[in-house]
Amino acid sequence: MRVKRLLPNASLFREAAKILPGARLDLMRWFSSHARNLPWRRKKGLRRDPYAVWVAEIMLQQTQVATVVPYFEKWMKTFPDVAALARASESEVMRAWAGLGYYSRARNLHRAAGLIAEQGSYPATALAWQALPGIGPYTAGAIASLAFDAPAPILDGNVVRVFSRVFALNFLPENGREQREAYWKLSGIWAAGKHPGNANEGLMELGAVVCKPAVPLCGACPLQSACVARKRNWQETLPPVKQRQKVEIVTGAAIVLKNRNRVLLETRPQNSFLAGHQLFPMFLDKKVRDWRKAFAKRFPECVKEQVGSGTVKHSIMSKRYVLEVFLTTFIGRSSLKNTGTESPKSTWVSQDRVDEILTNSLARKIWKAVKD
């Protein structure tokens, strides 16, 4: 092959059918010697604990392995099995997840645990796993193959990068239906054969530690003899670079209301920013010109002086939140009735308990800003 493929075609799959079976054996031999010692990889024979695989795969979504390891180990001590997770309250689950971000993942884990505990067994196929909350085709395939050794295809960024370089694919799955189906078909060819769990995990491992986005370690790659990118010196240009999403700046303000040794926390309403989390009162309103006046109107029984405590910044996906933080004292009785809000989900919390209650990093940044 002398050119990069701009679109999939029949020759791609004929080539894959010839190359991948042998490459698969080479990769599994490499993986048996080079696999990282990760806590969710403990297994008996070919099968791993479905619960550990499932929790790890959810945590690893949009999150680096080095970040996940300590969270995973703490999680498994707190919720050692699916029954323990199903019995836990949502607040306990959110506290255990605090700091990992993308909190819908934790809620979906909790909901799915209840469903699994109720039916009394784990799903065994990728299709059955997809019926659970928060599990898409890739996660379902990973769990089914790693935990049950099912021949299920997988497709994450690591797999895309390996296939793009091996077959000189100058397109990405998100470029269109035909392109996406081509990658999934290649993954299906790869998974067909003995020990699909090891084959799939080896492929992901290769992309993570050898076929890296920048400066890949081609000399250590078990697939180098089959890789077109290595032969043509295209490693740095494949896969093509994704178009970066434009970052949206969202400005706002948060206020920490103190009353004796307590502070006010509010549970964010459904379908709002950080829904379900306990945060300090805040405004995310482009129409507000003066945050101090806005807070004074909402909470009239506060001292007139609102002390500015700096600015916190927080990024989620393609949004960058920039919040001014204020600190003030509530001088009325500490009933919610007197705060100027009728929200039943507002509550006064002892300052000594704030650190253990806050379940997201933005709230912790705000709290740190007024303490420092």
C-alpha positions as CSV (number, residue, x, y, z in Angstrom):
1,M,0.0,0.0,0.0
2,R,1.5,3.3,-1.1
3,V,-1.1,5.8,0.0
4,K,-3.2,6.6,3.0
5,R,-6.7,5.3,2.8
6,L,-9.2,8.2,2.8
7,L,-12.2,5.9,2.8
8,P,-12.8,2.2,3.7
9,N,-13.1,-0.3,0.8
10,A,-13.3,-4.0,0.3
11,S,-9.5,-4.4,0.0
12,L,-9.1,-3.1,3.5
13,F,-11.1,-6.0,4.9
14,R,-9.4,-8.6,2.7
15,E,-6.1,-7.3,4.0
16,A,-7.3,-7.4,7.6
17,A,-8.5,-11.0,7.2
18,K,-5.0,-11.9,6.2
19,I,-3.0,-9.8,8.6
20,L,-4.9,-9.8,11.8
21,P,-4.9,-13.5,12.8
22,G,-1.1,-13.6,12.8
23,A,-0.8,-10.2,14.4
24,R,-3.2,-11.2,17.1
25,L,-0.9,-14.1,18.2
26,D,2.1,-11.9,18.2
27,L,0.3,-9.3,20.3
28,M,-1.0,-11.8,22.8
29,R,2.5,-13.1,23.3
30,W,3.7,-9.6,23.9
31,F,0.8,-8.8,26.3
32,S,1.5,-11.9,28.4
33,S,5.0,-10.5,29.1
34,H,4.3,-6.7,29.2
35,A,0.9,-6.2,30.7
36,R,0.9,-3.6,33.4
37,N,0.0,-4.8,36.9
38,L,-3.3,-3.0,37.4
39,P,-5.7,-3.8,40.3
40,W,-8.7,-4.7,38.1
41,R,-6.6,-7.3,36.1
42,R,-6.6,-9.9,38.8
43,K,-8.2,-13.0,37.4
44,K,-8.6,-16.8,37.5
45,G,-7.8,-18.4,34.1
46,L,-9.3,-16.3,31.3
47,R,-12.0,-14.8,33.4
48,R,-11.9,-11.7,35.6
49,D,-14.3,-10.4,38.2
50,P,-17.2,-8.8,36.2
51,Y,-17.7,-6.3,38.9
52,A,-14.1,-5.1,39.0
53,V,-14.0,-5.0,35.2
54,W,-17.2,-3.0,35.0
55,V,-16.2,-0.5,37.6
56,A,-12.8,0.0,36.1
57,E,-14.1,0.5,32.6
58,I,-16.6,3.1,33.8
59,M,-13.9,5.0,35.8
60,L,-11.5,4.9,32.8
61,Q,-13.9,6.7,30.6
62,Q,-12.4,10.2,29.9
63,T,-9.9,9.5,32.8
64,Q,-6.2,8.5,32.8
65,V,-5.1,5.2,34.3
66,A,-2.9,6.8,36.9
67,T,-5.8,8.9,38.2
68,V,-8.2,5.9,38.3
69,V,-6.0,3.4,40.3
70,P,-6.3,5.0,43.7
71,Y,-10.0,5.7,43.2
72,F,-10.6,2.1,42.1
73,E,-8.8,0.7,45.1
74,K,-10.7,2.9,47.5
75,W,-14.0,2.1,45.8
76,M,-13.5,-1.6,46.0
77,K,-12.9,-1.3,49.8
78,T,-16.0,0.8,50.2
79,F,-18.2,-1.3,47.8
80,P,-16.5,-4.7,47.5
81,D,-19.2,-6.2,45.4
82,V,-22.3,-5.3,43.4
83,A,-24.6,-6.1,46.3
84,A,-22.8,-3.5,48.5
85,L,-23.0,-0.9,45.8
86,A,-26.7,-1.6,45.3
87,R,-27.4,-1.2,49.1
88,A,-25.5,2.1,49.3
89,S,-27.2,5.5,49.2
90,E,-26.6,7.9,46.4
91,S,-24.8,10.3,48.7
92,E,-22.4,7.5,49.7
93,V,-21.7,6.7,46.1
94,M,-21.2,10.3,45.1
95,R,-18.7,10.8,48.0
96,A,-16.7,7.8,46.9
97,W,-16.6,9.2,43.4
98,A,-15.8,12.8,44.4
99,G,-13.0,14.1,42.3
100,L,-13.3,11.8,39.3
101,G,-15.7,14.1,37.5
102,Y,-18.4,13.2,34.9
103,Y,-20.7,12.3,37.9
104,S,-23.4,10.8,35.8
105,R,-21.1,7.8,35.5
106,A,-21.4,7.2,39.3
107,R,-25.2,7.5,39.2
108,N,-25.4,5.1,36.4
109,L,-23.2,2.6,38.2
110,H,-25.4,2.8,41.2
111,R,-28.6,2.4,39.2
112,A,-27.2,-0.5,37.2
113,A,-26.0,-2.2,40.4
114,G,-29.6,-2.2,41.7
115,L,-30.8,-3.8,38.5
116,I,-28.1,-6.5,38.6
117,A,-28.7,-7.2,42.3
118,E,-32.4,-7.5,41.5
119,Q,-32.0,-10.0,38.7
120,G,-29.4,-11.9,40.6
121,S,-26.7,-12.3,37.9
122,Y,-24.5,-10.3,35.6
123,P,-25.3,-10.0,31.9
124,A,-23.0,-12.3,29.9
125,T,-23.2,-10.7,26.5
126,A,-22.3,-7.3,25.1
127,L,-25.9,-6.7,24.0
128,A,-27.2,-7.5,27.5
129,W,-24.7,-5.1,29.1
130,Q,-25.8,-2.3,26.8
131,A,-29.3,-2.5,28.3
132,L,-27.9,-1.2,31.6
133,P,-27.6,2.5,32.3
134,G,-24.4,4.2,31.2
135,I,-23.0,1.4,29.1
136,G,-22.4,1.9,25.4
137,P,-21.1,-0.4,22.7
138,Y,-17.4,-0.1,23.6
139,T,-17.9,-0.5,27.4
140,A,-20.2,-3.5,26.8
141,G,-17.7,-5.2,24.5
142,A,-14.9,-4.6,26.9
143,I,-16.8,-6.1,29.9
144,A,-18.2,-9.1,27.9
145,S,-14.8,-10.0,26.5
146,L,-12.6,-9.3,29.6
147,A,-15.0,-10.8,32.1
148,F,-16.6,-13.6,30.1
149,D,-14.1,-14.1,27.3
150,A,-16.9,-13.3,24.7
151,P,-15.8,-12.5,21.1
152,A,-17.1,-8.9,21.4
153,P,-15.5,-6.1,19.4
154,I,-14.2,-3.0,21.2
155,L,-13.3,0.5,20.0
156,D,-11.6,3.1,22.1
157,G,-9.0,5.8,21.2
158,N,-6.2,3.3,21.7
159,V,-7.7,0.8,19.3
160,V,-8.5,3.5,16.7
161,R,-4.9,4.6,16.8
162,V,-3.4,1.1,16.3
163,F,-5.8,0.3,13.4
164,S,-5.2,3.7,11.8
165,R,-1.5,3.2,11.8
166,V,-1.4,-0.5,10.8
167,F,-3.8,0.0,7.9
168,A,-2.9,3.6,7.0
169,L,-6.5,4.8,7.7
170,N,-6.6,8.6,7.3
171,F,-10.0,8.9,8.8
172,L,-11.7,8.6,12.2
173,P,-14.9,6.8,13.3
174,E,-16.6,10.2,13.9
175,N,-16.1,11.2,10.3
176,G,-19.2,9.3,9.2
177,R,-21.3,6.1,9.4
178,E,-19.1,4.3,6.8
179,Q,-15.9,5.2,8.6
180,R,-17.3,4.2,12.0
181,E,-18.6,0.9,10.7
182,A,-15.2,0.1,9.2
183,Y,-13.4,0.4,12.5
184,W,-16.0,-1.7,14.2
185,K,-15.7,-4.3,11.5
186,L,-11.9,-4.4,11.9
187,S,-12.4,-4.8,15.7
188,G,-14.8,-7.7,15.0
189,I,-12.2,-9.4,12.9
190,W,-9.7,-8.9,15.6
191,A,-12.0,-10.3,18.3
192,A,-12.9,-13.5,16.4
193,G,-10.6,-16.3,17.6
194,K,-9.3,-17.8,20.8
195,H,-9.1,-15.8,24.0
196,P,-10.8,-12.6,22.8
197,G,-10.5,-11.1,26.2
198,N,-6.7,-11.2,26.2
199,A,-6.6,-10.2,22.5
200,N,-8.8,-7.1,23.2
201,E,-7.0,-6.0,26.3
202,G,-3.7,-6.5,24.6
203,L,-4.8,-4.3,21.8
204,M,-5.8,-1.5,24.2
205,E,-2.6,-2.0,26.2
206,L,-0.5,-1.6,23.0
207,G,-2.2,1.7,22.2
208,A,-1.7,3.0,25.7
209,V,2.0,2.2,26.3
210,V,3.6,1.6,22.8
211,C,1.5,3.0,20.0
212,K,1.2,6.3,21.8
213,P,-0.3,9.5,20.2
214,A,3.1,11.2,20.2
215,V,6.5,9.5,19.8
216,P,5.3,5.9,19.5
217,L,7.7,3.2,20.5
218,C,7.7,1.4,17.2
219,G,10.8,-0.6,17.8
220,A,9.0,-2.3,20.7
221,C,5.8,-3.0,18.9
222,P,4.8,-6.6,18.1
223,L,2.9,-5.4,15.1
224,Q,5.7,-3.4,13.5
225,S,6.1,-5.9,10.5
226,A,2.5,-5.4,9.5
227,C,2.3,-1.6,10.2
228,V,2.0,0.5,7.1
229,A,2.6,3.7,9.1
230,R,6.0,2.4,10.3
231,K,7.0,1.4,6.8
232,R,6.0,4.8,5.3
233,N,7.1,6.9,8.3
234,W,3.5,8.1,8.9
235,Q,3.4,7.5,12.6
236,E,3.2,11.2,13.4
237,T,0.4,12.0,10.9
238,L,-1.9,9.0,11.7
239,P,-4.5,8.9,12.9
240,P,-5.6,12.4,11.6
241,V,-6.0,15.1,14.2
242,K,-9.5,15.6,15.6
243,Q,-11.0,19.1,15.3
244,R,-10.9,20.6,18.7
245,Q,-14.1,21.9,20.1
246,K,-14.3,25.6,20.8
247,V,-14.1,26.2,24.6
248,E,-17.1,28.1,25.9
249,I,-16.4,30.5,28.8
250,V,-19.1,30.5,31.4
251,T,-18.9,33.3,34.0
252,G,-20.7,33.2,37.3
253,A,-20.4,33.7,41.1
254,A,-20.7,31.6,44.2
255,I,-21.3,32.7,47.8
256,V,-20.4,31.0,51.1
257,L,-23.0,32.0,53.7
258,K,-21.8,31.5,57.3
259,N,-24.0,31.4,60.4
260,R,-22.0,30.8,63.5
261,N,-20.1,27.6,62.7
262,R,-22.3,26.5,59.8
263,V,-22.5,27.2,56.1
264,L,-25.4,26.9,53.6
265,L,-25.3,24.2,50.9
266,E,-27.9,23.7,48.2
267,T,-28.6,20.6,46.2
268,R,-28.5,21.5,42.5
269,P,-31.8,20.9,40.7
270,Q,-32.3,18.2,38.1
271,N,-31.3,19.1,34.5
272,S,-29.0,21.9,35.8
273,F,-25.2,22.3,36.0
274,L,-23.9,19.5,38.4
275,A,-27.4,18.3,39.1
276,G,-27.8,16.5,42.4
277,H,-24.6,17.8,43.9
278,Q,-24.4,19.9,47.0
279,L,-22.9,23.2,46.2
280,F,-22.7,26.7,47.6
281,P,-25.4,29.1,46.3
282,M,-24.3,30.4,42.9
283,F,-25.4,32.4,39.8
284,L,-24.6,31.3,36.3
285,D,-26.5,34.1,34.6
286,K,-25.1,36.2,31.7
287,K,-27.7,38.9,32.5
288,V,-26.4,39.5,36.0
289,R,-24.2,42.6,36.0
290,D,-23.5,42.9,39.8
291,W,-23.1,39.6,41.7
292,R,-23.0,41.4,45.1
293,K,-26.4,43.0,44.5
294,A,-27.8,39.7,43.2
295,F,-26.8,37.8,46.3
296,A,-28.0,40.6,48.6
297,K,-31.4,40.4,46.9
298,R,-31.6,36.7,47.2
299,F,-30.3,36.5,50.8
300,P,-31.4,39.8,52.4
301,E,-30.5,38.8,56.0
302,C,-26.8,38.9,55.4
303,V,-24.3,41.5,56.5
304,K,-23.8,44.2,53.9
305,E,-20.1,43.4,53.4
306,Q,-19.6,40.6,51.0
307,V,-15.9,39.8,51.1
308,G,-14.4,38.8,47.8
309,S,-12.3,35.6,48.1
310,G,-10.9,35.3,44.6
311,T,-11.8,33.4,41.5
312,V,-12.0,29.7,40.8
313,K,-11.8,28.1,37.4
314,H,-13.3,24.7,36.5
315,S,-13.4,22.9,33.2
316,I,-16.0,20.3,32.1
317,M,-15.8,19.0,28.6
318,S,-15.9,22.0,26.3
319,K,-16.9,24.5,29.0
320,R,-14.7,26.6,31.2
321,Y,-16.4,28.0,34.3
322,V,-15.0,31.1,35.9
323,L,-16.6,31.9,39.2
324,E,-16.1,34.9,41.5
325,V,-16.3,33.7,45.1
326,F,-17.7,35.8,48.0
327,L,-17.9,35.2,51.7
328,T,-20.5,36.8,54.0
329,T,-22.3,36.3,57.3
330,F,-25.9,35.4,57.7
331,I,-27.3,37.5,60.5
332,G,-30.9,36.2,60.8
333,R,-32.0,32.9,62.4
334,S,-30.4,30.0,60.6
335,S,-33.7,28.7,59.3
336,L,-34.0,28.1,55.6
337,K,-37.2,30.2,55.7
338,N,-35.1,33.3,56.4
339,T,-32.6,32.8,53.6
340,G,-34.8,34.2,50.9
341,T,-35.1,30.8,49.2
342,E,-37.9,28.3,49.5
343,S,-35.8,25.4,48.2
344,P,-36.4,22.4,50.4
345,K,-33.0,21.1,49.3
346,S,-31.0,23.8,51.1
347,T,-29.5,23.0,54.4
348,W,-27.1,24.4,57.0
349,V,-24.0,22.2,57.5
350,S,-21.4,22.3,60.3
351,Q,-18.1,23.7,58.9
352,D,-16.4,20.6,60.4
353,R,-18.4,18.4,58.0
354,V,-18.2,20.4,54.8
355,D,-15.1,18.6,53.5
356,E,-16.7,15.2,53.8
357,I,-20.0,16.3,52.3
358,L,-18.8,18.0,49.2
359,T,-18.8,15.5,46.3
360,N,-17.3,17.5,43.5
361,S,-14.1,19.4,42.8
362,L,-15.7,22.7,42.0
363,A,-17.4,22.9,45.4
364,R,-14.1,22.0,47.0
365,K,-12.3,24.8,45.1
366,I,-14.9,27.3,46.3
367,W,-14.5,26.1,49.9
368,K,-10.8,26.3,49.7
369,A,-10.9,29.8,48.3
370,V,-12.7,31.1,51.5
371,K,-10.5,29.1,53.9
372,D,-7.2,30.1,52.5
